[in-house]
Amino acid sequence: YKATAFYLGGDEGLLLCPIETCLPLANHIKASFAKVMDEKLGDAVQPTISVGVAIFDRERPLAAAIKSARDAIERAKEMDKKSALCVSVSTASGNNWSAVDHWGDGWDRVDAAVKAVSARRLSSGWAYDVESLLETLPASYYDREVAREALQQEVRRITARRTTRSGDSVWDELRGPQWWAVAPDPTQREQLANQLHLIAFLARQSQRSVGENVEPSTESEVAQ
């Protein structure tokens, strides 16, 4: 993952890695932790792990990035029952925002989308299209099952239009059939919107790196 450890001790650690490996590294930390706990504790109640990721411009002071990583891990730990990932983004233009959610379909979707864009199987504009669609919907829209089914089909149509290879399985990889199976609450809608925004951001970084054949000017701090 091209990561450098700043410190590892007790139940915490701080790593520096390129932006393109920050999510795979976070998932690897989570999976490795779960494997060790399962081997050691078996069926006993197992501890959870939360991870905070700070994405920042490499020209900015490192101290601010470390603080962002610590703030991200605290936000992840504030989730009910913890066991969450928070990604905080600070752009060179001064914009700051974050996405936080429990481990599961949401982050699996982010990971699958970024990988599909990097492999040029999915257009980098997919997340923006979906995000723009959702912004037009009132909160009451999600209360009706028939409306949620119609929304799922529309997002599936957008995905098919933005898929670069005919017959590709991107929709299933994006956990499409699980979207809006039940009415999301306001927090869940916000989590999805922020994750789509993150996908669009990471997709732009990926396209910039590939298209210009240069390293992206962004680094990541991973705290756990």
One Martini backbone bead per residue (centre of mass of N, CA, C, O) as a GRO file, in nm:
protein
  224
    1TYR     BB    1   0.049   0.067   0.003
    2LYS     BB    2   0.279   0.279   0.047
    3ALA     BB    3   0.337   0.290   0.359
    4THR     BB    4   0.392   0.500   0.653
    5ALA     BB    5   0.494   0.482   0.979
    6PHE     BB    6   0.466   0.679   1.261
    7TYR     BB    7   0.277   0.497   1.457
    8LEU     BB    8   0.270   0.195   1.683
    9GLY     BB    9   0.035   0.159   1.958
   10GLY     BB   10  -0.156  -0.035   2.105
   11ASP     BB   11  -0.477   0.087   1.967
   12GLU     BB   12  -0.283   0.264   1.774
   13GLY     BB   13  -0.235   0.456   1.460
   14LEU     BB   14  -0.006   0.605   1.201
   15LEU     BB   15  -0.045   0.673   0.849
   16LEU     BB   16   0.120   0.707   0.525
   17CYS     BB   17  -0.046   0.759   0.204
   18PRO     BB   18  -0.170   0.730  -0.084
   19ILE     BB   19  -0.475   0.790  -0.217
   20GLU     BB   20  -0.508   0.511  -0.382
   21THR     BB   21  -0.464   0.336  -0.084
   22CYS     BB   22  -0.651   0.418   0.156
   23LEU     BB   23  -0.896   0.224   0.131
   24PRO     BB   24  -0.753  -0.048   0.106
   25LEU     BB   25  -0.607  -0.013   0.378
   26ALA     BB   26  -0.853   0.010   0.561
   27ASN     BB   27  -0.969  -0.269   0.479
   28HIS     BB   28  -0.720  -0.433   0.569
   29ILE     BB   29  -0.727  -0.361   0.865
   30LYS     BB   30  -1.008  -0.470   0.922
   31ALA     BB   31  -0.964  -0.765   0.823
   32SER     BB   32  -0.720  -0.834   1.004
   33PHE     BB   33  -0.858  -0.786   1.273
   34ALA     BB   34  -1.090  -0.992   1.237
   35LYS     BB   35  -0.909  -1.242   1.202
   36VAL     BB   36  -0.764  -1.232   1.476
   37MET     BB   37  -1.018  -1.229   1.658
   38ASP     BB   38  -1.131  -1.498   1.556
   39GLU     BB   39  -0.884  -1.673   1.639
   40LYS     BB   40  -0.886  -1.585   1.950
   41LEU     BB   41  -1.226  -1.577   2.018
   42GLY     BB   42  -1.434  -1.662   1.823
   43ASP     BB   43  -1.761  -1.658   1.966
   44ALA     BB   44  -1.693  -1.424   2.103
   45VAL     BB   45  -1.697  -1.114   2.190
   46GLN     BB   46  -1.593  -0.861   1.974
   47PRO     BB   47  -1.406  -0.624   1.888
   48THR     BB   48  -1.377  -0.316   1.741
   49ILE     BB   49  -1.315  -0.109   1.443
   50SER     BB   50  -1.175   0.214   1.374
   51VAL     BB   51  -1.141   0.455   1.097
   52GLY     BB   52  -0.928   0.729   0.991
   53VAL     BB   53  -0.934   0.957   0.707
   54ALA     BB   54  -0.696   1.190   0.557
   55ILE     BB   55  -0.732   1.418   0.293
   56PHE     BB   56  -0.449   1.594   0.142
   57ASP     BB   57  -0.242   1.838   0.062
   58ARG     BB   58   0.106   1.819   0.035
   59GLU     BB   59   0.150   2.144   0.086
   60ARG     BB   60   0.046   2.107   0.357
   61PRO     BB   61   0.047   2.085   0.676
   62LEU     BB   62   0.086   1.803   0.869
   63ALA     BB   63  -0.060   1.880   1.133
   64ALA     BB   64  -0.343   1.912   1.002
   65ALA     BB   65  -0.368   1.618   0.905
   66ILE     BB   66  -0.352   1.483   1.181
   67LYS     BB   67  -0.601   1.622   1.296
   68SER     BB   68  -0.799   1.508   1.084
   69ALA     BB   69  -0.752   1.211   1.157
   70ARG     BB   70  -0.846   1.236   1.453
   71ASP     BB   71  -1.128   1.344   1.390
   72ALA     BB   72  -1.216   1.098   1.221
   73ILE     BB   73  -1.194   0.882   1.444
   74GLU     BB   74  -1.399   1.017   1.632
   75ARG     BB   75  -1.641   1.000   1.440
   76ALA     BB   76  -1.641   0.693   1.416
   77LYS     BB   77  -1.678   0.644   1.734
   78GLU     BB   78  -1.969   0.794   1.742
   79MET     BB   79  -2.092   0.565   1.640
   80ASP     BB   80  -2.300   0.324   1.668
   81LYS     BB   81  -2.094   0.076   1.788
   82LYS     BB   82  -1.911   0.175   1.592
   83SER     BB   83  -1.759   0.033   1.343
   84ALA     BB   84  -1.594   0.259   1.150
   85LEU     BB   85  -1.570   0.503   0.875
   86CYS     BB   86  -1.367   0.800   0.817
   87VAL     BB   87  -1.362   1.059   0.561
   88SER     BB   88  -1.139   1.330   0.516
   89VAL     BB   89  -1.150   1.641   0.324
   90SER     BB   90  -0.875   1.855   0.197
   91THR     BB   91  -0.842   2.098  -0.018
   92ALA     BB   92  -0.659   2.334  -0.190
   93SER     BB   93  -0.921   2.539  -0.186
   94GLY     BB   94  -1.056   2.476   0.125
   95ASN     BB   95  -1.222   2.229   0.129
   96ASN     BB   96  -1.448   2.065   0.376
   97TRP     BB   97  -1.512   1.710   0.423
   98SER     BB   98  -1.725   1.416   0.503
   99ALA     BB   99  -1.735   1.050   0.555
  100VAL     BB  100  -1.969   0.835   0.742
  101ASP     BB  101  -1.964   0.478   0.833
  102HIS     BB  102  -2.030   0.175   0.844
  103TRP     BB  103  -1.941  -0.112   0.781
  104GLY     BB  104  -2.023  -0.204   0.435
  105ASP     BB  105  -2.206  -0.128   0.165
  106GLY     BB  106  -2.112   0.163   0.139
  107TRP     BB  107  -1.797   0.108   0.127
  108ASP     BB  108  -1.812  -0.109  -0.092
  109ARG     BB  109  -1.916   0.088  -0.306
  110VAL     BB  110  -1.681   0.280  -0.312
  111ASP     BB  111  -1.463   0.073  -0.383
  112ALA     BB  112  -1.595  -0.032  -0.648
  113ALA     BB  113  -1.611   0.240  -0.798
  114VAL     BB  114  -1.311   0.316  -0.797
  115LYS     BB  115  -1.212   0.061  -0.940
  116ALA     BB  116  -1.384   0.097  -1.200
  117VAL     BB  117  -1.261   0.367  -1.283
  118SER     BB  118  -0.961   0.279  -1.289
  119ALA     BB  119  -1.047   0.043  -1.511
  120ARG     BB  120  -1.257   0.173  -1.713
  121ARG     BB  121  -1.572   0.069  -1.647
  122LEU     BB  122  -1.634   0.359  -1.522
  123SER     BB  123  -1.743   0.657  -1.513
  124SER     BB  124  -1.657   0.951  -1.344
  125GLY     BB  125  -1.974   1.065  -1.364
  126TRP     BB  126  -2.162   0.881  -1.197
  127ALA     BB  127  -2.180   1.009  -0.912
  128TYR     BB  128  -2.285   1.284  -1.008
  129ASP     BB  129  -2.551   1.184  -1.130
  130VAL     BB  130  -2.667   1.060  -0.871
  131GLU     BB  131  -2.641   1.305  -0.688
  132SER     BB  132  -2.823   1.494  -0.861
  133LEU     BB  133  -3.078   1.326  -0.837
  134LEU     BB  134  -3.110   1.320  -0.522
  135GLU     BB  135  -3.134   1.638  -0.488
  136THR     BB  136  -3.443   1.637  -0.616
  137LEU     BB  137  -3.543   1.484  -0.361
  138PRO     BB  138  -3.760   1.436  -0.130
  139ALA     BB  139  -3.793   1.283   0.170
  140SER     BB  140  -4.084   1.153   0.102
  141TYR     BB  141  -4.008   0.966  -0.137
  142TYR     BB  142  -3.902   0.710   0.047
  143ASP     BB  143  -4.184   0.603   0.169
  144ARG     BB  144  -4.227   0.461  -0.108
  145GLU     BB  145  -4.171   0.170  -0.262
  146VAL     BB  146  -4.227   0.246  -0.562
  147ALA     BB  147  -4.023   0.483  -0.560
  148ARG     BB  148  -3.769   0.322  -0.488
  149GLU     BB  149  -3.780   0.138  -0.735
  150ALA     BB  150  -3.761   0.365  -0.945
  151LEU     BB  151  -3.488   0.472  -0.847
  152GLN     BB  152  -3.325   0.216  -0.891
  153GLN     BB  153  -3.375   0.205  -1.200
  154GLU     BB  154  -3.245   0.480  -1.264
  155VAL     BB  155  -2.962   0.411  -1.153
  156ARG     BB  156  -2.924   0.170  -1.339
  157ARG     BB  157  -2.933   0.337  -1.599
  158ILE     BB  158  -2.692   0.516  -1.536
  159THR     BB  159  -2.491   0.284  -1.509
  160ALA     BB  160  -2.521   0.173  -1.796
  161ARG     BB  161  -2.437   0.445  -1.936
  162ARG     BB  162  -2.148   0.451  -1.759
  163THR     BB  163  -2.070   0.193  -1.885
  164THR     BB  164  -1.795   0.078  -2.094
  165ARG     BB  165  -1.909  -0.225  -2.087
  166SER     BB  166  -2.078  -0.463  -2.217
  167GLY     BB  167  -2.224  -0.656  -1.961
  168ASP     BB  168  -2.141  -0.553  -1.706
  169SER     BB  169  -2.116  -0.595  -1.327
  170VAL     BB  170  -2.134  -0.320  -1.170
  171TRP     BB  171  -2.409  -0.315  -1.027
  172ASP     BB  172  -2.348  -0.547  -0.827
  173GLU     BB  173  -2.085  -0.422  -0.707
  174LEU     BB  174  -2.271  -0.162  -0.606
  175ARG     BB  175  -2.523  -0.280  -0.458
  176GLY     BB  176  -2.793  -0.222  -0.610
  177PRO     BB  177  -3.020  -0.421  -0.488
  178GLN     BB  178  -2.983  -0.270  -0.187
  179TRP     BB  179  -3.108  -0.015  -0.266
  180TRP     BB  180  -3.375   0.092  -0.096
  181ALA     BB  181  -3.525  -0.146   0.056
  182VAL     BB  182  -3.545   0.079   0.263
  183ALA     BB  183  -3.615   0.350   0.435
  184PRO     BB  184  -3.428   0.618   0.477
  185ASP     BB  185  -3.278   0.812   0.684
  186PRO     BB  186  -3.127   1.110   0.712
  187THR     BB  187  -2.847   0.990   0.777
  188GLN     BB  188  -2.833   0.790   0.536
  189ARG     BB  189  -2.860   1.006   0.314
  190GLU     BB  190  -2.603   1.160   0.392
  191GLN     BB  191  -2.402   0.927   0.363
  192LEU     BB  192  -2.450   0.880   0.061
  193ALA     BB  193  -2.382   1.162  -0.042
  194ASN     BB  194  -2.086   1.163   0.066
  195GLN     BB  195  -1.992   0.907  -0.087
  196LEU     BB  196  -2.044   1.017  -0.371
  197HIS     BB  197  -1.852   1.258  -0.341
  198LEU     BB  198  -1.603   1.080  -0.296
  199ILE     BB  199  -1.607   0.928  -0.560
  200ALA     BB  200  -1.578   1.177  -0.742
  201PHE     BB  201  -1.307   1.267  -0.626
  202LEU     BB  202  -1.142   1.002  -0.674
  203ALA     BB  203  -1.196   0.991  -0.978
  204ARG     BB  204  -1.046   1.250  -1.050
  205GLN     BB  205  -0.774   1.158  -0.942
  206SER     BB  206  -0.748   0.911  -1.125
  207GLN     BB  207  -0.771   1.060  -1.399
  208ARG     BB  208  -0.531   1.249  -1.354
  209SER     BB  209  -0.315   1.032  -1.325
  210VAL     BB  210  -0.365   0.887  -1.599
  211GLY     BB  211  -0.392   1.126  -1.807
  212GLU     BB  212  -0.107   1.277  -1.706
  213ASN     BB  213   0.113   1.094  -1.578
  214VAL     BB  214   0.076   1.169  -1.263
  215GLU     BB  215   0.095   1.246  -0.950
  216PRO     BB  216  -0.102   1.308  -0.706
  217SER     BB  217  -0.145   1.604  -0.483
  218THR     BB  218  -0.220   1.364  -0.269
  219GLU     BB  219  -0.271   1.264   0.063
  220SER     BB  220  -0.276   1.024   0.346
  221GLU     BB  221  -0.431   0.968   0.655
  222VAL     BB  222  -0.413   0.686   0.887
  223ALA     BB  223  -0.631   0.607   1.150
  224GLN     BB  224  -0.669   0.354   1.449
   0.00000   0.00000   0.00000
